[in-house]
Amino acid sequence: MGIAFGFFVGISISSVHLRKISLLSSPLGNSFDVPVAEAEIDRFSAEVEKSPAVIDESSGTKNLEVLGSIKVPKIGSILFIKQIKFDSKLPLSQIFVSSNPRGAESLPPGIVVSESDFYLRRLWGEPSELYSCMKTLHASVSAGLHVDKPDLKKKPKYLVTFTVGYEQRDNINAAVKKFSDDFAILLFHYDGWTSKWDQFEWSKNAIHVSARKQTKWWYAKRFLHPDIVAAYEYIFIWDEDLGVEHFNADRYIRLVKKYGLEISQPGLEPNKGLTWEMTKRRGDKEVHMVTEEKPGWCSDPHLPPCAAFVEIMAPVFSREAWRCVWHMIQNDLVHGWGLDFALRRCVEVGLWAIVALEIEMHFIVFSVLELVEEASSVAPFPAHEKIGVIDSEWIVHQGIPSLGRQGEADKGKNPGDLVRARCKSEWAQFQVRLTNSDKAYLEGLKRNGKN
């Protein structure tokens, strides 16, 4: 069948014209090939050099406000664009770096920090993160020299979050002990009780976030932005009612890496709290990625819930998969029902790959869409090979109705029943939104293809 290419261009413009708008970088990192007043740059450098400001570990610091008040030179005066049937003069103010995150274009790239983490830092001493050289450290200590401790003894490589109430403290304490110091611990408190957890020594080094009567997906959307958790290779987003007697987090991570899983969960004890066959632990395997479900439940053996599926109870995401999943979480659908059936979209490459290129220059946006159809009937990276259940590190779902108890009775109806009714309603709404979004996007491609 071959490969077919379709191009849909928002504003038709030849490659020759695009080359006329040069995207070369100046010494200050500006995004356009515009005249830079060299005298201004020299003036700026001279002011910095003659400044009375001192930044020196031995001499201390002083007059820092002088550096903060030096005028930054303008990188260009006028940008001429004559290739798109109009002439426009666009004044540029100081620095503009289009490759910076949106809203930070006026900053020099060297000062931009677009990602963060949950590393706890002290309020004193030098902000150095880790000892740069352990040999030098030991030699200095042996020589009797003073060595300032770093902010961090270790950078955790993984993040585990639990959404908790104080009543489940013993259960969470047992769970946390299954995670080594390679894991950062983050507790989301739905009952408002945080300080009481300090009875556990590990709690004093954990991150605590509190908002009453909220779900873990409400927390995840607001506090686990991909740029905030980018420091962690894998993110565990777990419920509070999980038995972990047969689970070891370090062994779990090794198996996830061994099988190349982007989204996973531990196997569930077959006789407790089981909804789907896919998540049932298999005693004769390390990992499984497909299963057989009840008749009529799976339209395709490689699609949910027979494959490419884990539950929202105890999912584990690679940071790459989480970057996609986070964007799929809806702000108002707080229970997350329906997400499990859609997770596959964040790890698969289907038969139709859309490559979108947006080049934004102030108020001008060029969009180029390249539509690629592959002859093969099998996707090169199918989701059922990237989503799986780890059988040899398994857990027990205890089925404690914590969320139900957070509800409120209404017109004689049980709070738990009302919470469950909302869960089902949210599942329906999520699926409708996703289906309508698919339809609108694909119909748009079809219309553009006819133009």
C-alpha atoms as one frame of an Amber mdcrd trajectory, in Angstrom:
protein
   0.000   0.000   0.000   3.003   2.217   0.570   3.158   5.459   2.457   0.842
   8.349   1.688   1.653  11.884   2.705  -0.859  14.676   3.070   0.056  18.252
   3.924  -2.441  20.690   5.389  -0.996  24.176   5.648  -2.710  26.930   7.637
  -0.975  29.671   5.651   0.526  28.547   2.368   4.149  29.661   2.199   7.100
  28.269   0.266  10.288  27.016   1.880  12.126  29.840   0.152  10.024  32.366
   2.016  10.550  30.581   5.306  14.297  30.752   4.830  14.078  34.497   4.405
  12.893  34.734   8.007  16.127  33.516   9.514  15.967  31.835  12.909  19.619
  32.334  13.791  20.713  32.916  17.360  22.565  35.990  18.526  25.055  35.963
  21.421  22.147  36.829  23.706  19.984  33.984  22.424  17.399  36.032  20.501
  15.286  34.015  18.108  15.428  36.186  14.992  18.199  37.353  12.687  17.866
  41.018  13.586  20.463  43.734  13.962  21.859  43.858  17.467  23.497  47.080
  18.608  27.002  45.894  19.483  27.630  49.119  21.348  24.709  48.269  23.637
  26.169  44.851  24.385  29.574  46.397  25.089  27.922  48.979  27.327  26.144
  46.233  29.277  29.341  44.192  29.723  31.264  47.272  30.840  28.619  48.147
  33.433  28.763  44.632  34.837  32.563  44.719  35.013  32.764  48.073  36.785
  29.899  47.282  39.147  30.820  47.439  42.869  28.826  44.272  43.448  30.730
  41.429  45.112  29.811  37.761  44.829  32.592  35.800  46.452  32.515  32.993
  49.007  35.563  34.323  50.876  34.727  38.051  50.710  31.000  37.742  51.136
  28.403  39.562  49.086  27.482  43.225  48.817  25.899  45.748  46.496  23.920
  43.015  44.749  21.142  45.514  44.056  23.456  47.248  41.580  23.518  44.195
  39.316  19.771  43.907  39.578  19.262  47.461  38.342  21.528  47.423  35.261
  19.548  48.005  32.073  19.511  45.006  29.733  20.321  46.003  26.125  17.746
  45.663  23.389  18.567  42.817  21.030  17.055  44.468  17.988  15.085  47.483
  16.945  12.946  46.394  14.032  12.035  43.088  12.436  10.930  43.349   8.827
   8.646  40.703   7.405   7.947  41.196   3.701   7.309  37.671   2.545   3.648
  37.300   3.427   2.060  39.994   1.268   2.385  42.726   3.885   5.002  44.905
   5.493   5.135  45.019   9.267   7.526  46.644  11.705   7.652  44.801  15.011
   9.591  46.520  17.808  11.502  44.051  19.962  12.046  44.736  23.640  15.302
  43.499  25.129  15.520  39.658  25.060  13.079  37.388  23.226  13.701  33.624
  23.049  10.868  31.793  21.327  12.205  28.380  22.383  11.704  29.272  26.058
   8.524  28.059  27.810   5.460  30.131  27.003   5.479  33.322  29.041   9.227
  33.182  29.700  10.399  34.396  26.280  11.868  37.578  27.769  14.362  35.617
  29.901  17.857  34.512  28.857  17.834  30.702  28.461  20.523  30.211  31.100
  18.199  31.357  33.921  15.134  29.363  32.833  14.261  26.354  35.026  11.188
  24.718  33.527  11.022  21.640  35.768  11.015  21.026  39.515  10.854  18.240
  42.098   9.826  17.402  45.669  13.343  17.403  47.139  13.267  18.922  50.622
  15.955  21.550  51.160  17.358  23.151  54.310  17.084  26.868  55.043  20.799
  27.453  55.772  24.219  26.652  54.317  25.177  26.486  50.668  22.534  25.289
  48.189  24.843  22.622  46.748  22.756  19.511  46.173  25.138  16.573  46.597
  28.788  15.990  47.380  30.462  16.385  43.989  33.243  13.948  44.796  33.125
  11.420  47.620  36.927  10.901  47.509  37.502  14.606  48.056  34.939  14.577
  50.864  36.624  11.712  52.717  40.061  13.278  52.249  38.852  16.610  53.632
  37.223  14.989  56.645  40.342  12.910  57.317  42.441  16.089  57.215  40.202
  17.682  59.831  38.818  20.282  57.431  35.306  21.650  57.832  32.976  20.344
  55.137  29.550  21.900  54.776  26.853  19.276  54.385  24.958  19.344  51.082
  21.259  20.081  50.819  20.538  16.513  49.731  22.038  13.277  50.970  20.438
  11.508  48.035  18.113  12.292  45.156  15.214   9.813  45.107  14.727   8.372
  41.625  11.058   7.449  42.014   7.925   8.963  43.544   5.147   7.169  45.401
   1.929   8.929  46.388  -0.850   7.757  48.670  -4.181   9.504  49.203  -4.849
   8.902  52.874  -6.978   9.359  55.935  -5.549   9.075  59.434  -7.611   5.954
  60.144  -5.452   4.047  57.656  -2.148   5.150  59.218  -1.031   1.635  60.147
  -1.745   0.369  56.655   0.201   3.233  55.080   3.050   2.763  57.549   3.352
  -0.858  56.444   3.230   0.186  52.786   5.881   2.906  53.090   8.297   0.403
  54.627   8.192  -1.500  51.333   9.805   1.445  49.543  13.539   2.155  49.874
  15.198   5.562  50.083  15.200   5.611  46.276  11.538   6.642  46.608  10.181
  10.022  47.639   6.967   9.756  49.682   4.055  12.130  49.062   0.853  11.912
  51.110  -2.386  13.555  50.019  -4.626  14.002  53.082  -8.365  13.981  52.413
  -9.275  14.360  56.114  -7.084  17.361  56.965  -4.996  15.522  59.564  -1.309
  15.890  58.771   0.733  16.577  61.918  -0.432  13.395  63.667   1.506  11.377
  61.113   4.755  12.507  62.726   4.468   9.530  65.059   6.193   7.769  62.139
   9.799   8.817  61.620   9.529   8.565  57.812   6.642  11.070  57.849   9.006
  13.860  58.905  10.771  13.548  55.548   7.622  13.036  53.486   5.688  15.688
  51.574   2.197  16.356  52.949  -0.590  18.026  50.964  -4.001  18.529  52.531
  -7.414  19.326  51.070 -10.513  17.924  52.708 -12.672  15.330  50.942 -10.787
  15.189  47.659  -9.770  12.192  45.553  -6.327  11.136  44.395  -7.060  12.211
  40.810  -8.082  15.671  42.026  -4.720  15.864  43.789  -2.805  14.378  40.864
  -4.140  16.931  38.410  -3.217  19.830  40.668   0.035  18.723  42.297   1.643
  16.194  39.939   2.115  18.294  36.825   4.648  16.521  34.554   7.132  19.373
  34.947   6.918  19.029  38.742   7.570  15.266  38.773  10.055  15.233  35.872
  12.882  14.292  38.248  11.320  10.877  38.898  11.637   7.929  36.504   8.436
   6.282  37.743   5.411   7.632  39.612   3.235   5.388  41.816  -0.287   6.768
  42.383  -1.807   4.397  44.920  -4.875   3.986  47.082  -4.594   3.628  50.849
  -6.239   0.199  51.228  -3.592  -2.058  49.718  -1.987  -4.995  51.490   1.710
  -5.157  50.624   2.999  -8.208  52.494   4.181  -9.797  49.226   5.409  -6.618
  47.540   8.905  -5.159  47.221   9.232  -1.848  45.370  12.857  -2.255  44.256
  12.182  -5.670  42.732   9.059  -4.243  41.111  11.050  -1.471  39.403  13.586
  -4.000  38.110  10.811  -6.014  36.464   9.174  -2.930  34.974  12.488  -2.025
  33.339  13.180  -5.624  32.286   9.906  -5.830  30.345   9.895  -2.234  29.135
   6.541  -1.344  30.704   5.427   2.278  30.533   2.265   1.720  32.609   1.868
  -1.123  35.085   0.421  -2.328  38.368   1.117  -5.156  40.802  -0.971  -8.281
  40.426  -3.992  -8.537  42.719  -4.684 -11.436  45.059  -7.259 -13.504  43.098
  -9.684 -13.978  45.971 -10.015 -10.379  47.177 -11.368  -7.184  45.653 -11.055
  -8.334  42.035 -13.041  -6.669  39.238 -11.103  -7.478  36.075  -9.379 -10.694
  34.993  -6.469  -8.665  33.619  -5.346  -7.554  37.068  -5.546 -11.013  38.673
  -2.178 -12.331  39.817  -0.841 -15.351  37.967   1.260 -17.595  40.146   3.339
 -19.013  37.300   4.543 -15.744  35.726   6.643 -12.672  36.491   4.515 -10.455
  34.258   1.477 -10.793  32.022   0.107  -8.408  29.402  -2.986 -10.178  28.031
  -5.820 -12.235  29.474  -9.216 -13.713  28.655 -12.254 -11.908  29.981 -15.914
 -12.739  30.269 -17.599 -13.456  26.909 -18.409 -10.268  25.005 -16.287  -7.960
  27.135 -13.413  -7.570  24.656 -13.928  -6.594  21.026 -10.251  -7.334  20.383
  -7.894  -9.589  22.404  -5.277  -6.816  22.413  -7.609  -4.085  23.670  -9.017
  -3.293  27.161  -9.991  -4.947  29.348  -8.231  -8.005  27.869  -4.928  -6.186
  27.296  -3.339  -2.711  27.387  -5.140  -2.253  30.697  -4.489  -1.658  34.400
  -6.860  -0.365  37.052  -6.722   3.094  38.625  -6.303   1.551  42.081  -2.506
   1.111  42.052  -1.068   2.305  38.731   2.613   2.993  38.096   3.601   5.357
  35.274   6.883   6.094  33.592   7.503   9.826  33.539   7.012   9.807  29.737
   3.642   8.062  29.992   2.574  10.312  32.880   3.207  13.423  30.796   0.479
  12.200  28.454  -1.880  10.769  31.099  -1.840  13.979  33.155  -3.167  15.936
  30.196  -6.025  13.451  29.805  -7.261  13.853  33.399 -10.323  16.102  33.497
 -10.497  18.803  36.172 -14.099  18.081  37.120 -14.102  14.273  36.818 -12.400
  13.662  40.141 -12.834   9.891  40.503 -10.865   8.978  37.388 -13.302   6.298
  36.235 -12.780   5.522  32.559  -9.125   6.531  32.556  -8.061   2.880  32.748
  -9.645   2.131  29.363  -7.919   5.139  27.765  -4.392   4.763  29.185  -3.313
   2.833  26.087  -3.458   6.047  24.062  -0.427   7.316  25.947   1.923   4.492
  24.979   0.852   3.242  21.550   1.762   4.357  18.049  -1.190   3.498  15.824
  -1.504   3.088  12.076  -2.098   6.794  11.694   0.596   9.051  13.084   0.008
  12.767  13.149   3.049  14.987  13.047   2.174  18.572  13.916   4.620  21.410
  13.533   3.756  24.848  14.830   6.051  27.758  14.135   4.875  30.767  16.073
   6.277  34.204  15.270   4.524  36.804  17.380   0.995  36.846  15.937   1.700
  34.672  12.872   1.198  30.912  13.195   2.011  28.406  10.475   0.620  24.888
  10.969   1.852  21.928   8.968   0.181  18.539   9.380   1.716  15.448   7.865
  -0.550  12.429   7.787   1.226   9.081   7.507  -0.549   5.798   6.687   1.481
   2.622   7.087   0.792  -0.472   5.050   1.291  -2.841   7.964  -1.815  -3.965
   9.828   0.105  -4.078  13.108   1.186  -0.968  15.004   4.973  -0.878  15.521
   4.639  -0.192  19.270   1.295  -1.693  20.347   0.005  -0.702  23.764  -0.399
  -4.285  24.951   3.393  -4.604  24.901   3.885  -1.470  27.019   1.171  -1.973
  29.663   1.225  -4.949  31.986   0.717  -6.519  35.401   3.668  -7.566  37.599
   2.621 -10.939  39.025   5.623 -11.769  41.193   5.247  -8.557  43.250   1.614
  -8.614  44.225  -0.788  -6.802  46.534  -4.165  -7.314  48.176  -7.055  -4.919
  47.666  -8.646  -4.588  51.093 -11.736  -2.807  49.776 -12.058  -0.214  52.561
 -14.799   2.262  51.491 -12.918   5.395  52.555 -14.295   7.628  49.795 -17.838
   6.518  50.465 -17.561   7.701  54.052 -16.462  11.130  52.790 -19.786  11.629
  51.015 -22.934  13.238  52.403 -26.376  11.680  52.697 -29.072  13.209  50.519
 -32.807  12.545  50.565 -32.341   9.372  52.554 -29.701   7.947  50.221 -26.530
   6.408  51.626 -23.380   8.578  51.179 -21.472   5.644  49.715 -24.198   4.977
  47.154 -24.140   8.618  46.076 -20.360   8.562  45.645 -20.572   5.405  43.548
 -23.333   6.923  41.423 -21.090   9.882  40.663 -18.245   7.515  39.749 -20.431
   5.814  37.150 -21.678   9.147  35.845 -18.115  10.419  35.484 -17.135   7.310
  33.533 -19.949   7.965  31.072 -19.062  11.651  30.747 -15.375  10.925  30.221
 -16.107   8.399  27.490 -18.493  10.801  25.746 -15.893  13.597  25.841 -13.172
  11.320  24.500 -15.345   9.924  21.723 -16.572  13.361  20.681 -12.996  14.690
  20.715 -11.855  11.814  18.495 -14.704  12.433  16.100 -14.152  16.194  15.916
 -10.417  15.795  15.325 -10.751  13.148  12.626 -13.570  15.004  10.866 -11.336
  18.069  10.855  -8.585  16.098   9.130 -11.048  14.914   6.525 -12.249  18.453
   5.817  -8.696  19.767   5.544  -7.841  16.971   3.138 -10.543  18.143   0.761
  -9.286  21.747   0.704
